[in-house]
Amino acid sequence: MPCDSDMDSDSSSDLVYPFGKLDGVFSEDILEVAGEIFFTACRSSPGFGGRSAATKHNPSADNGADGIGSGPGSPVKWSGVGMAMTSRLKRALGLKMVKKSPPSRRASMCGSNPSSGMVFTEAQAARARRPMTAAEVMRRQLRMTEESDNRLRKTITRTLVGKTSKRAEAIILPLELLRHLKPSEFNDGEEFYQWQRRKLKILEEGLLLHPSVPLEKSDSFAVKLTDIIQSSETKAIETGKNSETMKTLSHCVVSLASRGLDGKKTDSCHWADGYPLNVYIYIALLYSVFDIKDESLVLDEVDELLELIKKTWPVLGINRSIHNLSLFWVFFKQYVATGEVESDLLGASIVILNDVADDAKRVEKDDIYVKMLACVLNAVKRWSEKRLLDYHGNFDRGTTRIMENVLPLAISATKILEEDVPCYVSVEKGEVTDDLDGNTVARYIRSSIRNAFAKILEDQNINGKSQETREVNEVLMKLTRETEELAAKEKDIFTPILKKWNQHAARLAAATLHSCYGTLLKRYLTGTSSFTNEAVLVLQKAKKLEKVLIQMMVDGSATGEDGYKEIISYEVDYIIRRLLKQWIQERLKKSKEFIEQSKESETWNPKSKSEPYAHSAVELVRFAKEAVESFFEIPANIPENLVYDLTDGLGHFFQDYINFVASCGSKQNYLPTLPPLTRCSPDSKFAKLWKIASCNAGVDESSEKAWHSGNNFNPSISRGTQRLYIRLNTLQYLIFQLHSLDKTLSVSQNVISSPRSRKRNKQLGSSYFEHCQSAIQVGLQQVSEVAAYRLIFLDSSSVFYGSLYAGDVTNARIIPALRTLKQNIAILCEIITTGAQVLALKEVMKASFEAYLMVLLAGGSSRAFSRSDHSMIEEDFRDLKKLLCTCGESLIVEDVLEREAEMIEGVLALMSESTEQLIEHFNIVACEASGICFMVEGLKLPIPRTGKWNRSDPDTILRILCHRNEEGANQFLKKTFQLAKRRASIVV
């Protein structure tokens, strides 16, 4: 039978023994004195030698006095009374009946001493098989030996000679045993000595160390008793009738035990009613209700046994409150000591605790009882809370019944402590709770959830150092999954139990778990330096977990609504958007750096024959495509606004690059400076020089034929012009690639629109890169124009503006220029990609027409025309138009060509007019334009400068007159504008 007199706690269960220590007293000592007190108190009860019991005289007993019951060595002495086989107490506590056959005395008979010389008749043997009496059961339960029983009976008999009515509380049992038992009644002197030491130790505990009546330190009886006890440590004291030591011992013990609270002597002796000795002894008696063969079972005879045990109350100073508290502790401790497997014991403890709670409500409570109550309930509370504060680790689906009992046990203990134990806060070292039921359970929920979550972290080895070296994303994904499983476990297994005590149990659990995971997620995001797909997956898992927890809160809310408003959301969507913005900014920053490098390193040489565009454009497009593809590979729903943030950023850099490609100068860089206007005189030295040049040209006729046959033709397109063609190809390449990017963006499935997002007008066919497309068109126009003017005015200048009609129309026709132009257009079509050829050829046409017009109107002093030259010039222009219309697979539409040629044809029509008609025509349009009459002689008039050459332009007509090789034109220009003659030093 367990006894805790020498233990502070049960090492296997961490259950602290609440009654303190009894130094030098062991469980066997307590059990021995408990049996002695019990049988002394019950000596008059049926079956214990009382008058109502049938007895038979045993000559071994002194003087035939009443005994306290038969011991195992004398089975025939006591006829006894059988015990009831039903128990109201067990039914009240929810305990099952053992349902064994009633305990028989056969076992006791088999253990009898054959040396006693007793011979049993059949009648005696039949009587021996009757049910055991309560006295016999208690001897067995208290493990009282035959020798101890005999010595006790002798002592009681000798003590009560002539005092049969003496009450048990008036007997000082250890003293009486010391007085009446001699060394000869023990096997040897050592046994007697040890027995004597035990009795003296009990007297020391009850009278000196833990007296029920406070003892003054200067008490002489206490001093003398202390000296006697200390002297017994070296040798046994003399206990004979004439022993002075024994007389002194008896006098001191009786004097100390007879003290009352008022200082007067009492009839009752207070030697075993001091705390905690009395509780140790009483608890040892209470343990006797458990079966010694199976200590998890309560004997069916518990009702009668407890009634008998109550007879010790006067001796031990026990009352009903202490009895209920002690019985609660015994049942609870027995549940723990037997491995926590018999839940009926725990349930019985809770039932008894209800009686304890009723006792604690009484206004008048003894200080000792309050101290016991606080110690017992604190021990139970600590034990219970150790399990409940981590119920995920201590319970599972199979042990929920135990948790259902442990939970009300802890709650009831806490409630009693809070309401009925003064100064409980100081006992609990400052721990204060606001509520007795709900908040207590809330504390268990929060603590257990945190502990369970910490266990997950520990299993995953997540800490500050591991995050730097391990695959954090993978670990966090697994942790998120396990957290969701933990929430499901909480909801399915524990919430149904906890919500009986706190209706918000599910909400509290979910909120705590939400907070724990949120703290970890925040730490994870703080350590995330780059945005990855794995990070998005982690966030999406976190969002899913949050939905599960929020639903758990809503389901666990009393109203079913607003169960989650007190939590701080993970804001996963906001975090993803923020990380996406960060990702976009990083990519755009790299794009900017790339553009700057491209500007510095680009040479405008084609990447290859199959890829006739700039290498930087290929790299830029590749970079943009990778950015877009990576963006949409992110496993998340992307707000449309962020798509526009990306495309606007890319578009900005594309536009910057387009401007870089188009920054190739202006056509004005290649247009020759217009020569000053002069008049042409048929009799001038200039005309004579032309005649000489014409003669020389006629002499070298074979050289002219060779030139016209193309033997000396050497078409040239400068490297600068070719690079301009590469720019055109680059811009055209960007058109197709931007279209491809736009298509990729348009078909993406994970783009979600928002109310404030910028909508694209699909009906108008707009693009994410609409501004870039417009910029490319402007750039194509710019580069095509510059390339065309460079081709005509720089690369082809020697055969076009530099020599066409120079000196003489007849000998400087357009055929060489057409051959060169045809060859250059073929090279152009070979270099420029198909999409840009039309625009390039159109600009070549415009540049050719402008060059031709400049030959006619601003050809300088080397060119002079007569009315008779008109047919040849007109024929040359038709050939030029034909070439432009047919070259490049007829890419120039005839209507476009004719519209551009209208102005030149108008000028040619003017050249066919007579000088008089030109002068008259000039006066009319000049007068209309300026309001000045140019027919006034002697008046120097300003030369009209319009810059817009056409048939109705006075500047155009004036230039034709300046190039008219006739006297009438010469005189008009001289009189009207005082123009100088052409210089004769011109070398043809």
Beta strands, then each sheet from edge to edge (+ up, - down):
strand 1: 9-10
strand 2: 15-16
strand 3: 638-639
strand 4: 751-752
sheet 1: 1+ 2-
sheet 2: 3+ 4+
end
